C-alpha cells in the first residue's frame, strides 16, 4: 500500500539539522521520508535545490507531497492539519503551513 504522504527533504551539508528534522516528523498518517543528497560527492552532485526536489518527487509514492527544508522542526499535529485540509478541499493543489521562528 502506498503511503498517504511523501516527505521530501533536500540535504546540502546539513547532517545535524537533518537528523533533528527527521526526529521531529511525527504523524498518524502513513508516510515515507525521502532525503535527496545534494552534496558535491553524492551520486548526482549538487544539482540545485529545485532539481533535487524534483528527483525526490519522481521517487515519491504518496498521494500528497510535502517539501521540507532540513533545518525545519515539525510541530505536533502540523502534518495532520495539512492533510485534513487537502482531504476536504479537493480543488486546492498547494498550501503551506504557518512558519514560526524561535
C-alpha positions as CSV (number, residue, x, y, z in Angstrom):
1,X,0.0,0.0,0.0
2,X,1.3,3.4,-0.9
3,X,1.9,6.0,1.8
4,X,-0.5,8.9,2.1
5,X,2.3,11.5,2.4
6,X,5.8,11.6,0.8
7,X,8.0,14.0,2.8
8,X,10.9,15.2,0.6
9,X,14.0,16.8,2.2
10,X,17.0,18.0,0.3
11,X,20.3,17.7,2.2
12,X,23.2,20.0,1.5
13,X,25.8,19.8,4.2
14,X,23.1,19.8,6.9
15,X,23.6,16.5,8.7
16,X,22.9,17.7,12.3
17,X,19.8,19.8,11.2
18,X,18.6,16.9,9.0
19,X,18.7,14.5,11.9
20,X,16.7,16.9,14.1
21,X,14.2,17.5,11.3
22,X,13.6,13.8,10.7
23,X,13.2,13.2,14.5
24,X,10.5,15.9,14.6
25,X,8.4,14.2,12.0
26,X,5.5,12.5,13.8
27,X,2.3,11.8,12.0
28,X,-0.6,9.3,12.3
29,X,-0.8,9.3,8.5
30,X,1.1,6.7,6.6
31,X,4.2,8.3,5.2
32,X,7.6,7.9,3.6
33,X,10.6,10.2,4.1
34,X,12.8,10.8,1.0
35,X,16.1,12.5,1.6
36,X,17.8,13.7,-1.6
37,X,21.6,14.0,-1.0
38,X,22.6,17.2,-2.9
39,X,26.2,17.3,-1.7
40,X,29.0,17.5,-4.2
41,X,30.1,13.9,-3.5
42,X,26.6,12.4,-4.0
43,X,25.7,10.3,-7.0
44,X,24.2,13.2,-8.9
45,X,26.4,16.0,-7.3
46,X,25.0,19.4,-6.4
47,X,22.3,19.9,-9.0
48,X,20.5,22.6,-7.1
49,X,17.6,22.8,-4.7
50,X,14.7,22.7,-7.2
51,X,16.2,19.8,-9.3
52,X,16.9,17.8,-6.2
53,X,13.3,18.2,-5.0
54,X,12.2,17.1,-8.5
55,X,14.2,13.9,-8.1
56,X,12.5,13.2,-4.8
57,X,9.1,13.9,-6.2
58,X,9.8,11.5,-9.1
59,X,10.5,8.7,-6.5
60,X,7.6,9.6,-4.3
61,X,4.7,7.2,-3.9
62,X,2.4,9.3,-1.6
63,X,-0.9,10.9,-2.5
64,X,0.5,14.2,-1.1
65,X,4.0,15.7,-1.4
66,X,5.4,17.6,1.5
67,X,8.6,19.5,0.7
68,X,10.5,20.2,3.9
69,X,13.8,22.1,4.5
70,X,16.3,20.2,6.7
71,X,16.5,23.0,9.2
72,X,12.8,22.7,10.0
73,X,11.2,21.2,13.1
74,X,7.7,20.0,12.5
75,X,5.3,20.8,15.4
76,X,2.9,18.1,16.6
77,X,-0.2,17.9,14.6
78,X,1.0,20.1,11.7
79,X,1.1,17.4,9.1
80,X,-2.3,16.1,10.1
81,X,-3.8,19.6,9.7
82,X,-2.3,20.0,6.2
83,X,-3.6,16.5,5.1
84,X,-7.0,17.2,6.6
85,X,-7.2,20.4,4.7
86,X,-6.4,18.7,1.4
87,X,-8.8,15.8,2.1
88,X,-11.8,18.3,2.4
89,X,-10.6,20.8,-0.3
90,X,-10.1,18.7,-3.4
91,X,-10.0,21.9,-5.5
92,X,-6.8,23.0,-3.8
93,X,-3.4,22.0,-5.3
94,X,-0.9,23.6,-3.0
95,X,-0.7,25.0,0.5
96,X,1.9,25.9,3.1
97,X,1.9,25.7,6.9
98,X,2.4,28.7,9.1
99,X,6.1,29.3,9.6
100,X,7.2,30.1,13.1
101,X,10.7,31.3,14.1
102,X,12.0,30.7,17.6
